[in-house]
Amino acid sequence: MTTYSSELKDSILTKLLPPNNVGVPQLAAQTGIPRDTLYGWRREALGRARRPRASTVPAGTLGSEEKFAVVMETATLNELELGAYCRRKGLFAEQISAWRTTCQQANAPLTSTTERAERRAEQAEIVRLGRELQRKDRALAEAATLLVLQKTLLGARPAPVGAQTPFGIDLGRLREPRPSAFWWR
């Protein structure tokens, strides 16, 4: 097994990782180091970078006061500073924006029971309309299929009344509207 110096390994890792992002096959061809070794080094380096530092606190363990403090600290930061802050604290910008929204709506009036009932009724209406739309889509698909079958059976020209197909179906009946959903009844 070949051992490589830490200086060589560090120089190759700087080429592999952002901002350079040189491909592993290209570096393997340039340096003669096996691709599996380079992939392992990169995986190890990325694993170290993703591991939370001791100073970070999982977002699930933050209390409301701490979340409010984070929102206050990040209120004046621009996007780049916010990204650096998030990396330093082990947080995500989406979490902070959600916490900011929650803080902004903290003193909003609660919805009344009538508003909740209206919202529930609207949601029930949406569900009912969705079901009705699905039912009508199926009926439309069935009607289109029947039209295609009718044209296929008729050969694109109307058959005389009383004419029958080889299957014994009266072609004159196919042209009459039927109250039944199925044409063969």
Disulfide bonds with the S-S distance in Angstrom:
none
